Amino acid sequence: MGSPVHRVSLGDTWSRQMHPDMESERYMQSFDVERLTNILDGGAQNTALRRKVESIIHSYPEFSRKDNYFMTQNERYKAAMRRAFHIRL
């Protein structure tokens, strides 16, 4: 058989570490990130609106998917129904 599969978890401390070269390149972008975001969103007003909607959604615990992987199928269904109900309010 082949070598065993190693599963990577974002919770692992080593997976959060970044190579110094990668980290320095990440901070040396050759373009304005905010300007690109505005272009992709279709304008600065749309970016502001998207960010406002995201902040509202993240502030409600009903929209949290934190425990999604640990829920049964029935629990995920009930959580989805709660989210759908709160969206319609």
PASEBA-1860 file (N, C-alpha, C; in nm, 3 decimals):
! residues 89
1> MGSPVHRV> 0.084/-0.118/0.000/0.000/0.000/0.000/0.088/0.124/0.000 ~ 0.028/0.237/-0.013/0.103/0.362/-0.016/0.126/0.417/0.123 ~ 0.175/0.537/0.125/0.200/0.602/0.254/0.067/0.644/0.316 ~ 0.061/0.651/0.448/-0.064/0.689/0.512/-0.099/0.835/0.481 ~ -0.225/0.860/0.478/-0.275/0.995/0.449/-0.265/1.078/0.576 ~ -0.209/1.197/0.564/-0.202/1.288/0.678/-0.309/1.394/0.659 ~ -0.398/1.404/0.754/-0.505/1.502/0.745/-0.459/1.633/0.807 ~ -0.483/1.740/0.736/-0.445/1.872/0.783/-0.568/1.938/0.842
9> SLGDTWSR> -0.554/1.991/0.960/-0.662/2.062/1.025/-0.620/2.206/1.045 ~ -0.713/2.299/1.020/-0.682/2.439/1.041/-0.660/2.470/1.188 ~ -0.699/2.378/1.274/-0.676/2.397/1.417/-0.534/2.364/1.459 ~ -0.459/2.294/1.373/-0.320/2.261/1.405/-0.238/2.388/1.412 ~ -0.154/2.398/1.514/-0.073/2.520/1.529/0.028/2.533/1.417 ~ 0.082/2.421/1.368/0.182/2.431/1.262/0.120/2.474/1.130 ~ -0.011/2.449/1.109/-0.072/2.486/0.982/-0.098/2.637/0.974 ~ -0.093/2.707/1.087/-0.113/2.852/1.087/0.018/2.926/1.063
17> QMHPDMES> 0.129/2.857/1.073/0.258/2.921/1.052/0.283/2.935/0.903 ~ 0.342/3.047/0.865/0.366/3.075/0.725/0.516/3.092/0.703 ~ 0.560/3.045/0.589/0.701/3.062/0.554/0.731/3.212/0.547 ~ 0.844/3.258/0.599/0.876/3.402/0.600/0.873/3.466/0.460 ~ 0.917/3.393/0.357/0.913/3.448/0.221/0.770/3.472/0.176 ~ 0.681/3.378/0.208/0.540/3.393/0.170/0.479/3.511/0.244 ~ 0.511/3.524/0.372/0.455/3.632/0.452/0.500/3.769/0.400 ~ 0.628/3.781/0.365/0.677/3.910/0.315/0.615/3.943/0.179
25> ERYMQSFD> 0.596/3.843/0.093/0.533/3.867/-0.037/0.387/3.907/-0.022 ~ 0.320/3.853/0.077/0.180/3.885/0.098/0.161/4.034/0.129 ~ 0.258/4.095/0.198/0.247/4.236/0.235/0.305/4.329/0.129 ~ 0.357/4.276/0.019/0.416/4.360/-0.085/0.332/4.357/-0.213 ~ 0.201/4.364/-0.203/0.117/4.359/-0.322/0.143/4.481/-0.409 ~ 0.129/4.463/-0.539/0.158/4.571/-0.634/0.031/4.644/-0.676 ~ -0.077/4.625/-0.604/-0.203/4.689/-0.639/-0.276/4.728/-0.511 ~ -0.372/4.817/-0.526/-0.452/4.862/-0.413/-0.564/4.760/-0.388
33> VERLTNIL> -0.558/4.693/-0.275/-0.652/4.586/-0.244/-0.795/4.641/-0.235 ~ -0.811/4.756/-0.173/-0.944/4.815/-0.158/-1.003/4.850/-0.295 ~ -0.921/4.900/-0.384/-0.969/4.935/-0.519/-1.014/4.809/-0.594 ~ -0.937/4.701/-0.583/-0.975/4.575/-0.647/-1.105/4.522/-0.588 ~ -1.121/4.532/-0.457/-1.244/4.489/-0.392/-1.363/4.567/-0.445 ~ -1.346/4.698/-0.459/-1.454/4.782/-0.513/-1.488/4.743/-0.656 ~ -1.387/4.712/-0.736/-1.412/4.670/-0.875/-1.489/4.539/-0.878 ~ -1.446/4.442/-0.797/-1.513/4.312/-0.795/-1.656/4.321/-0.742
41> DGGAQNTA> -1.681/4.414/-0.649/-1.815/4.432/-0.593/-1.903/4.520/-0.681 ~ -1.846/4.585/-0.780/-1.926/4.672/-0.867/-1.934/4.814/-0.817 ~ -1.843/4.856/-0.733/-1.839/4.993/-0.685/-1.823/5.000/-0.534 ~ -1.781/5.118/-0.488/-1.757/5.138/-0.344/-1.885/5.126/-0.263 ~ -1.998/5.172/-0.320/-2.125/5.162/-0.248/-2.165/5.016/-0.228 ~ -2.143/4.934/-0.330/-2.176/4.792/-0.317/-2.085/4.723/-0.216 ~ -1.958/4.764/-0.210/-1.866/4.708/-0.111/-1.914/4.743/0.029 ~ -1.953/4.867/0.050/-2.002/4.909/0.181/-2.129/4.833/0.219
49> LRRKVESI> -2.219/4.816/0.122/-2.343/4.743/0.148/-2.313/4.596/0.181 ~ -2.223/4.533/0.105/-2.188/4.393/0.130/-2.129/4.377/0.269 ~ -2.040/4.468/0.306/-1.977/4.459/0.439/-2.080/4.479/0.550 ~ -2.176/4.567/0.529/-2.280/4.590/0.629/-2.367/4.466/0.645 ~ -2.406/4.405/0.533/-2.487/4.283/0.538/-2.409/4.170/0.606 ~ -2.281/4.157/0.573/-2.198/4.054/0.636/-2.190/4.074/0.787 ~ -2.174/4.199/0.830/-2.163/4.225/0.974/-2.294/4.193/1.045 ~ -2.406/4.220/0.980/-2.536/4.187/1.040/-2.550/4.036/1.052
57> IHSYPEFS> -2.516/3.965/0.945/-2.528/3.819/0.945/-2.437/3.758/1.051 ~ -2.314/3.806/1.062/-2.221/3.750/1.160/-2.259/3.783/1.304 ~ -2.343/3.885/1.324/-2.381/3.922/1.460/-2.494/3.834/1.515 ~ -2.565/3.761/1.429/-2.674/3.675/1.474/-2.624/3.533/1.495 ~ -2.644/3.476/1.612/-2.598/3.338/1.635/-2.672/3.236/1.550 ~ -2.793/3.270/1.502/-2.869/3.177/1.419/-2.796/3.147/1.288 ~ -2.711/3.239/1.242/-2.641/3.220/1.115/-2.504/3.156/1.132 ~ -2.467/3.124/1.254/-2.338/3.062/1.279/-2.339/2.917/1.230
65> RKDNYFMT> -2.231/2.879/1.163/-2.217/2.740/1.119/-2.100/2.674/1.193 ~ -2.073/2.725/1.311/-1.959/2.681/1.390/-1.963/2.531/1.418 ~ -2.076/2.479/1.457/-2.088/2.338/1.494/-2.145/2.252/1.383 ~ -2.145/2.300/1.261/-2.208/2.231/1.149/-2.154/2.090/1.130 ~ -2.025/2.070/1.146/-1.965/1.939/1.124/-2.000/1.839/1.234 ~ -2.045/1.889/1.347/-2.074/1.801/1.460/-2.223/1.774/1.475 ~ -2.304/1.828/1.385/-2.449/1.810/1.392/-2.493/1.687/1.314 ~ -2.604/1.630/1.358/-2.665/1.523/1.280/-2.737/1.586/1.161
73> QNERYKAA> -2.783/1.503/1.071/-2.854/1.555/0.954/-2.980/1.630/0.997 ~ -3.052/1.579/1.095/-3.174/1.646/1.142/-3.141/1.780/1.207 ~ -3.033/1.787/1.283/-2.993/1.913/1.345/-2.953/2.016/1.240 ~ -2.882/1.972/1.136/-2.845/2.065/1.027/-2.969/2.116/0.955 ~ -3.067/2.029/0.935/-3.191/2.070/0.870/-3.264/2.173/0.954 ~ -3.275/2.149/1.085/-3.342/2.244/1.173/-3.268/2.378/1.176 ~ -3.136/2.373/1.177/-3.057/2.497/1.176/-3.080/2.573/1.046 ~ -3.089/2.501/0.934/-3.115/2.566/0.805/-3.253/2.629/0.803
81> MRRAFHIR> -3.351/2.564/0.863/-3.486/2.620/0.869/-3.488/2.746/0.956 ~ -3.411/2.744/1.067/-3.403/2.864/1.152/-3.341/2.980/1.074 ~ -3.235/2.951/0.996/-3.172/3.057/0.916/-3.270/3.111/0.812 ~ -3.342/3.021/0.746/-3.439/3.065/0.644/-3.549/3.150/0.708 ~ -3.593/3.113/0.826/-3.695/3.190/0.897/-3.644/3.330/0.930 ~ -3.520/3.340/0.978/-3.465/3.470/1.017/-3.435/3.557/0.895 ~ -3.406/3.497/0.782/-3.383/3.576/0.660/-3.512/3.643/0.617 ~ -3.625/3.574/0.633/-3.754/3.629/0.590/-3.807/3.737/0.683
89> L> -3.753/3.746/0.805/-3.799/3.849/0.899/-3.756/3.982/0.858
END
